[in-house]
Amino acid sequence: MTSDTENHYDQFKGKVIALADSVAYQDGAIISQTLIEKKTGTVTLFAFDEGQGLSEHTAPFDALVYLLDGSAEVVISGKSHNLNTGEMIIMPAGNPHSLVALTRFKMLLVMVKE
């Protein structure tokens, strides 16, 4: 981890922030903003434009997805889950998963490594 990355998320320490306002939508893109990056896990904000997504992949760690705005389809091990603002799901380690924006959506992703 570089000091630039550390300084980037240091701006959030000890401050009250509105998560949904901390990352902006961009047409045709996925935008991310790292809030915490540690060896034990990460906390990242994402903004997905409608139709954007992450193709199926696996991760060696559990990941919690919490929707801050909009709606998304999350597929875990072939099972589809539609999430809306205020809802969350945990993607278990080792299970293939993917995401697609049904509408523009923002999410908080918490990866737990230990």
C-alpha positions in Angstrom: 0.0 0.0 0.0 1.5 3.3 -1.0 1.3 6.5 1.0 -0.7 8.1 -1.8 -3.4 5.5 -1.4 -3.3 5.9 2.3 -3.5 9.7 2.1 -6.4 9.3 -0.4 -8.7 7.6 2.2 -7.3 9.4 5.2 -9.6 12.3 4.1 -12.5 10.2 5.4 -11.1 9.3 8.8 -13.0 10.9 11.7 -15.5 12.6 9.5 -19.2 12.1 8.9 -19.8 11.5 5.2 -22.9 10.9 3.0 -21.8 7.7 1.3 -24.2 8.0 -1.7 -22.8 11.5 -2.3 -19.2 10.4 -2.1 -19.0 8.8 -5.5 -20.6 10.2 -8.8 -22.2 8.4 -11.7 -20.5 8.6 -15.1 -22.2 7.7 -18.3 -21.2 4.3 -19.6 -18.8 3.6 -16.7 -18.1 2.1 -13.3 -16.5 4.5 -10.8 -14.9 3.4 -7.6 -13.6 5.1 -4.5 -11.6 3.3 -1.8 -12.5 4.3 1.7 -10.4 1.7 3.6 -7.6 -0.5 2.4 -6.0 -2.8 4.9 -4.5 -6.3 4.8 -7.6 -7.6 6.6 -10.0 -6.1 4.1 -11.3 -3.2 2.0 -14.3 -0.9 1.9 -15.0 0.6 -1.5 -17.8 2.7 -2.9 -18.9 2.1 -6.5 -21.2 3.9 -8.9 -22.5 1.8 -11.9 -24.2 3.3 -14.9 -27.3 1.4 -16.1 -26.3 -1.7 -17.9 -22.7 -1.8 -16.6 -21.6 -4.7 -14.5 -18.9 -7.1 -13.4 -18.6 -10.4 -15.2 -18.7 -13.7 -13.3 -15.7 -14.2 -11.1 -14.7 -15.7 -7.8 -13.0 -14.2 -4.8 -11.2 -16.0 -1.9 -12.9 -13.8 0.6 -16.5 -13.0 1.7 -17.9 -9.8 0.3 -20.8 -7.7 1.6 -22.7 -5.6 -1.0 -25.0 -2.8 0.3 -27.0 -0.8 -2.2 -27.0 2.9 -1.5 -29.0 3.9 -4.5 -30.8 2.2 -7.5 -31.2 -1.5 -8.3 -28.9 -4.3 -9.4 -29.0 -8.0 -10.2 -26.5 -10.0 -8.2 -26.0 -13.6 -9.3 -24.3 -16.0 -6.9 -23.6 -19.6 -8.0 -26.2 -19.3 -10.7 -28.9 -17.9 -8.4 -30.2 -14.4 -9.3 -31.0 -11.8 -6.6 -32.5 -8.4 -7.3 -31.4 -5.7 -4.8 -32.8 -2.3 -4.3 -31.7 0.8 -2.3 -31.1 -0.1 1.3 -30.7 -3.9 0.7 -27.6 -6.0 1.1 -26.3 -9.4 0.3 -23.2 -11.4 1.3 -21.3 -13.1 -1.6 -19.6 -16.1 0.0 -15.9 -16.8 -0.6 -15.2 -19.2 -3.5 -18.7 -18.9 -5.0 -18.9 -17.5 -8.6 -20.7 -14.2 -8.7 -21.5 -11.3 -11.0 -23.3 -7.9 -10.9 -25.3 -5.9 -13.4 -27.0 -2.5 -13.0 -30.7 -2.8 -13.6 -30.8 1.0 -13.1 -27.9 3.3 -12.2 -26.8 2.1 -8.8 -24.3 2.8 -6.0 -23.0 0.3 -3.6 -20.7 -0.1 -0.7 -18.5 -3.2 -1.0 -16.9 -4.6 2.1 -14.3 -7.4 1.5 -13.4 -9.3 4.6 -10.0 -11.0 4.2 -9.5 -12.4 7.8 
